Amino acid sequence: MKTTFFLVRHALKEKCIGDVPITSEGVVQAKSTALHLANVPVTKIITSPLQRAIDTAAHIALQTNITVTENSRLRERANWGDLPEQTFEEFIAMWDRCTSDPDYLPSVGDSSKQAGERLAFLITELTSVEPPDSYIVLVTHGGLITDFLVNTFPEHELNVWHPDFIAMQSQLIPECSITTLIYGNGKYTIQDFASISHLEG
């Protein structure tokens, strides 16, 4: 018996400060992702409470006929706009410092380690409360996915997917990519990482 998780990064978002929606191009991405996941026996969809994730999850829900629930543990480690008057350059500097130092606690949001741990706690909780052989879609953020992976898997396992995974982590998860995680026999396995094959063609 196993539980399958699809970690979906939200679709392309508007490049503005705050809790922004997805763009028209993002809608196309979300629809393609939804059509792909319609071929999977999805049993649950949970989304980050940020608008770009909610928008993406809504398209998946439409194709799978599964009701979406929100969970704050799927929120990004920090969002530009959380700190009043923070410029984009200041946000990026804060973000990069968190990425290079997982224990660094920024003035707003979580450290990379804290963010990875809260996603890990959610996934562990779901494996214990959802029926065996569930297929769970988690619509979240690229940073949170890599925070979880870097804090959960040894570096040599991550380097199977990219030879310099930890250093390059911020560039590895495209919008609407799907990372497939299998939980079985008390162990997590990455079955597929940041796949965008469903967006091609």
Secondary structure as the mmCIF struct_conf table of DSSP 4:
data_model
#
loop_
_struct_conf.conf_type_id
_struct_conf.id
_struct_conf.beg_label_comp_id
_struct_conf.beg_label_asym_id
_struct_conf.beg_label_seq_id
_struct_conf.end_label_comp_id
_struct_conf.end_label_asym_id
_struct_conf.end_label_seq_id
STRN STRN1 LYS A 2 ARG A 9
HELX_LH_PP_P HELX_LH_PP_P1 HIS A 10 LEU A 12
STRN STRN2 LYS A 13 LYS A 13
BEND BEND1 LYS A 15 ASP A 19
STRN STRN3 ILE A 22 ILE A 22
HELX_RH_AL_P HELX_RH_AL_P1 SER A 24 LEU A 37
TURN_TY1_P TURN_TY1_P1 ALA A 38 ASN A 39
BEND BEND2 VAL A 40 VAL A 40
STRN STRN4 LYS A 44 THR A 47
BEND BEND3 PRO A 49 LEU A 50
HELX_RH_AL_P HELX_RH_AL_P2 GLN A 51 THR A 64
TURN_TY1_P TURN_TY1_P2 ASN A 65 ASN A 65
STRN STRN5 VAL A 68 GLU A 70
HELX_RH_3T_P HELX_RH_3T_P1 SER A 72 LEU A 74
BEND BEND4 ARG A 75 ARG A 75
BEND BEND5 ARG A 77 ARG A 77
TURN_TY1_P TURN_TY1_P3 TRP A 80 GLY A 81
BEND BEND6 ASP A 82 LEU A 83
TURN_TY1_P TURN_TY1_P4 PRO A 84 GLU A 85
HELX_RH_AL_P HELX_RH_AL_P3 PHE A 88 SER A 100
TURN_TY1_P TURN_TY1_P5 PRO A 102 ASP A 103
BEND BEND7 SER A 107 GLY A 109
HELX_RH_AL_P HELX_RH_AL_P4 SER A 112 VAL A 129
BEND BEND8 GLU A 130 GLU A 130
HELX_LH_PP_P HELX_LH_PP_P2 PRO A 131 PRO A 131
TURN_TY1_P TURN_TY1_P6 PRO A 132 ASP A 133
STRN STRN6 TYR A 135 THR A 140
HELX_RH_AL_P HELX_RH_AL_P5 GLY A 142 THR A 152
BEND BEND9 PHE A 153 PHE A 153
HELX_RH_AL_P HELX_RH_AL_P6 GLU A 155 LEU A 158
TURN_TY1_P TURN_TY1_P7 ASN A 159 TRP A 161
TURN_TY1_P TURN_TY1_P8 PRO A 163 ASP A 164
HELX_RH_AL_P HELX_RH_AL_P7 PHE A 165 MET A 168
HELX_RH_3T_P HELX_RH_3T_P2 GLN A 169 GLN A 171
BEND BEND10 LEU A 172 LEU A 172
TURN_TY1_P TURN_TY1_P9 GLU A 175 CYS A 176
STRN STRN7 ILE A 178 GLY A 184
TURN_TY1_P TURN_TY1_P10 ASN A 185 GLY A 186
STRN STRN8 LYS A 187 SER A 195
HELX_RH_3T_P HELX_RH_3T_P3 SER A 197 LEU A 199
#
